[in-house]
Amino acid sequence: MATPKSRTTQKRRAWPWIALAALVLLALGWWYVRDSFSGNAEAGTAYAARVACSCRQVAGRSLEDCEKDKLDGMEMVSLSEDEDARSVTASVPLMASATARYKEGYGCVLDPWED
């Protein structure tokens, strides 16, 4: 029969292995869904950049006011502006980024995507 002290020691030895197993499961889960997240992030940033650029350059609203135009579920998309280039960049940290620029006669156009 094990003494209480040895059970405590066994529990302490088990925690690093449990933590390692949890990290491995998280990594496998991320690997499984990363393409879906990445695709959604690319589409979301492209949409947000184009809409926010039009909001700024065509409608003349502030970037803060244009933030209100983001759809539900786009909370992770952040917007930034380059006033000199007349562009807006939308990004999801570590996943995707897209820039739309105002072109006279065309409105706001997305920069080409790079592979």
N, C-alpha and C positions, 0 to 999 in steps of 0.2 A: 504494500500500500504506500502511495506517495505521500510525502509530508507536505504541509502547506507551503513551505519554503520552495520546494522543488517545483510545485505547480506554478508559483509566481515566476520562477526562473524560466520555465517552459513558455509561459505567456509572453514574457519579455522577448524571448528568442523568436517567437512566431510573428510579432508585429512587423519586422522588416520584410519578411516574406509576404505577408498580407499586403503591405504597401507596394511591394514590387509587383505582385500579381495584379493589383488594382491599376497601376501605371501601365502594365502590359495590355490589360483589357481596354483602357482608355485609348491607348495608341492604336490598337486593332480597330476599335470603333471609329476613330477619326479616319483611319485609312479607308475604311469601308464607305464612309459618307462624304469624304472630301470632295469628290467630283461634283456631287450634287450641290454642296455648299459653294464651291468655287464657281459653278455655272450660275447659281442664283446671285452670287456677289458680283460677277461680271455684268449680268443683265441689269441688276439693281443700280450699280454705279453708272452704267451707260445711260439708263433712264433718268436718274437723278441729275447727272451732269447736263444733259440736254434740256431738261425741264427748268433747272435752276439758271442755266445760261439764258434761256428765253425770258425767264422771269426778270433777270437782271438787265439784259441788254435790250430786249424788246419792250417789256412792260415798265422798266425803270424802277422796279421795287428794290428794297434793300435785301442783301443776302439773308439777313436774319428773318425777314418776312417771307422770303422764298423757302426757308426751312419748313414752313407750315404746309407746303405743297407735297412733301414726301408722303408716300402711302404708308398705311399700317404695315408693320413688319420691317420698315427701313430705318429703324432706330440706330443701327450700327453704321449707317452711311453718314460720313461727314463731308461737308462742303467747304471748299476754299476758293478764293477768287484771285485772279491776276488782272487788275484793272487795266494795266498798260496793254496786255495782250487781248483784252476783252474776252476772257475765258473763265470757265468755272470747272474745277476738278472735284469729282466725287470719289471717295475712297472708303474701303472697308479694310481696316488694319490687317496687314499680312496676307491679304487675299486678292484684292482687285482694286483697280483705279481706272478712271476714265475721265477724259477732258473734252469739253465741248467749247468751240470758239465761234464768236459771231463773225460772219462773213457777209459783207454788204451784198444785198440782192438774194442771198440764200438763207439768211437767218442763222440760227445756231446749228453747227455741224460738228459731229463727233470726230475727234482725231482718229486716224486709222489705228486699229488694234495691232499689237505686236505679239507674235507667238513666242 
